[in-house]
Amino acid sequence: MRVCVRDGKVNGRPIVRAWESLNGWLWLAVERISRGFYYGLVISDTPEWGYFSEKDIFRFFPFVWEVEPHDIPFIHREVRT
């Protein structure tokens, strides 16, 4: 499946929060499930849709950080899941 990330959206779904890491991984949340839990696209060695938590992401601290909301529209990628 081809996935397009541009203009603050993943396949047309608005990105509500995003994180990136030094190794190039991106966590793009398109839905907030509950406090600290999200559904979205994780772009890693093997991009996939799924559920993740802030706790999962920050296991990689200090090598991961939240993308500032004003920078989210500048994330552009095309991947296959």
Secondary structure, 3 states (H helix, E strand, C coil): CEEEEECCEECCEECCEEEEECCCCEEEEEEEEECCEEEEEEECCCCEEEEEEHHHHHHHCCCEEECCHHHHHHCCEEEEC
